[in-house]
Amino acid sequence: MVNQFAASAPGKVNLHLGVGEARADGYHDLVTVFQAVDQREVVRLVVEDGVASEGESVVAGITTHWTLEGALSEQIDTPSNLAWRAVDAAVAAHRAAFFPVALPKVRIEVDKAVFVAGGMAGGSADAAAALVAANAYLEHFSGTALDQNQLVALAKDLGADVPFALMGGNALGTGRGDDLVEMLGRGEFWWVFVNPRVPINTGEAFGLLDDLRHHNPSLVPHLDTTAVAQALTSGDPEVLAVALHNDLQAAALEMRPQLKELIRAGEAEALAAIVSGSGPTVAVLCRDSGHAQEVRDALAGRFPGYELITTHGPAAGALL
Ligand code: C5P
């Protein structure tokens, strides 16, 4: 008997992050270019004894396995974890769409490879992987599965970055960042991600940018992604290096001033360095895999205690 359903999903970097006006729903309109990177969260649903009664959560518990050395040991093994919420959402949608069947209880296991509260959408990757794993579990025990459109709708409800974690690749995101169109790209890009192990709350970063804009008229929204689109089709990291842009960087630097030194060091060692999403992770763009290894070693020596990841993009979205 199959007793385990596993899926993985990628982390991301925003090659361009243009932040427009705050909206009535508390979100901001974005024009962003995502690139999925090959640093993958793995979510497993492990079947346990017992059956969930109708209306009851099938999730018996969640355990995070930390693959990053010395990662922030936040308590995230709770029902509010996005992976848990994603499994509950998939089961509820399936119960509503099909004749409900008895479902066995599961324990969720997450192999965490992407920084927590780091600006790389690690939690969103957990949600996307959990949706795909839950759909495989539902199909196995009921013979029916949710379709891709239903999964995307659930992903949007779980968070603005979750649809991109499902999709992967390179994509233009508008609206809350969750209306996605695939973008053409050539070749692969090598990155070193450096996390100073101080979390940033995404909502606070957006709110601070609004405040900063009141006092600093130069912080206008950058909504033109032409340069990044051209850089992606060129496949040339030197071209991408000059096209990278992040409106939220101003807020991240205000909240975590130590990022300035990290960005300067990244720029000195590599082609470019930029805050990833809402930060505090800094994405350092390199020429190729060998260069990425050199840059990683140099930055690791200079910033002991910071976490580093070497990886490349674009990478596939959530998959079994
Ligand atoms: O959707 P998610 O839960 O990841 O978003 C976290 C917070 O980030 C939101 O509650 C909101 O404050 C902010 N946000 C925003 N505009 C976006 C995406 C996120 O203001 N497009």
Residues whose N, C-alpha, C, O or C-beta is under 5 A from the ligand:
A	BS01	C5P	G26 Y27 H28 L30 L158 G159 A160 D161 G175 R176 G177 T202 G203 F206
